[in-house]
């Protein structure tokens, strides 16, 4: 059985380092993603990664997850509680004005298939 917690760490580390190739490799093509408090959702990895690349390149280049405060594992589901932070390069409704440093507490739920591929990612916070 895969080490789902280690795969979740690899995925978040790839997010933080802007390694979108690794994020794609670890994810199902039809990844079910939703960030409930920011009102965006995707049912495919490619448009999600395009949005994340836009954030990482020009909207909030220093965005990242801090080390998790708690990780809970239940079968193939990993729940990570961690702060997400970054500085707005432009005015971002729902985040802040240009130059504003934001810090949100996230609860990320990552569900993997039996082979260790990420099939669902839900963020709250």
C-alpha positions in Angstrom: 0.0 0.0 0.0 1.4 3.5 -0.9 2.4 5.9 1.9 -0.4 8.4 1.2 1.0 10.9 3.7 4.4 10.9 2.0 2.7 11.4 -1.4 0.7 14.3 0.0 3.9 15.8 1.3 5.5 15.4 -2.2 2.5 17.0 -3.8 2.5 20.0 -1.4 6.3 20.4 -1.8 5.8 20.4 -5.6 3.2 23.1 -5.2 5.5 25.2 -3.0 8.4 24.8 -5.4 6.2 25.5 -8.5 7.0 22.0 -9.9 3.8 21.7 -11.9 5.2 18.6 -13.7 5.4 16.7 -10.5 1.9 17.9 -9.5 0.6 16.6 -12.9 2.4 13.3 -12.5 0.9 12.7 -9.0 -2.7 13.7 -10.1 -5.4 12.0 -12.1 -6.3 13.7 -15.3 -9.9 14.1 -14.0 -8.8 15.4 -10.6 -11.8 16.7 -8.6 -10.7 20.0 -7.1 -12.6 22.7 -5.2 -11.6 25.5 -3.0 -14.8 26.3 -1.2 -14.1 29.6 0.4 -12.6 31.1 -2.8 -15.4 29.7 -5.0 -13.4 28.0 -7.7 -13.5 24.4 -8.8 -12.1 22.2 -11.5 -12.8 18.7 -12.8 -9.5 18.3 -14.8 -5.9 18.8 -13.8 -4.9 20.9 -16.8 -7.1 24.0 -16.2 -6.3 23.7 -12.5 -2.6 23.8 -13.1 -3.0 26.7 -15.6 -4.7 28.7 -12.8 -2.0 27.7 -10.2 0.7 28.6 -12.7 -0.9 32.1 -13.1 -0.9 32.6 -9.4 2.7 31.4 -9.1 4.0 33.5 -11.9 2.3 36.8 -11.7 -0.5 37.1 -9.1 1.2 35.8 -6.0 4.6 34.5 -6.8 5.7 33.7 -3.2 2.5 31.8 -2.3 3.1 28.6 -0.4 1.9 26.2 2.3 3.7 26.4 5.6 4.6 23.1 7.4 1.4 21.4 8.5 0.3 21.8 12.1 -1.6 18.5 11.9 -1.8 15.6 9.4 -4.6 13.1 9.8 -4.6 9.9 7.8 -7.7 7.8 7.3 -7.2 5.0 4.7 -6.4 6.7 1.4 -7.4 10.2 2.7 -4.9 12.7 4.1 -6.2 15.8 5.9 -3.6 18.6 6.3 -4.1 21.6 8.5 -1.6 24.3 7.5 -1.3 28.0 6.9 -1.2 29.2 3.3 0.5 32.5 2.8 1.8 34.9 0.1 2.0 38.5 -1.1 -0.5 39.9 -3.6 1.3 41.2 -6.6 -1.9 42.8 -7.9 -5.3 43.5 -6.4 -7.0 40.1 -5.8 -10.6 40.2 -4.8 -11.1 37.8 -1.9 -7.4 37.9 -1.0 -6.2 41.4 -0.7 -4.8 44.5 -2.4 -1.5 44.7 -4.3 1.4 44.5 -1.8 -0.8 42.9 1.0 0.7 39.8 2.7 -2.1 37.3 3.3 -2.2 34.3 5.6 -5.1 31.8 5.6 -5.5 28.7 7.7 -6.4 25.8 5.3 -7.7 22.4 5.8 -6.8 20.4 2.7 -8.4 17.1 2.1 -6.4 14.9 -0.4 -7.9 11.6 -1.5 -5.8 9.1 -3.4 -6.7 6.0 -5.4 -5.3 2.6 -4.3 -2.2 3.2 -6.5 -1.3 6.5 -4.9 -2.7 8.9 -7.5 -4.4 12.1 -6.3 -8.1 11.9 -7.4 -9.7 14.6 -5.1 -8.4 17.8 -3.5 -10.7 20.0 -1.4 -9.5 23.1 0.4 -11.4 25.0 3.1 -10.1 28.2 4.5 
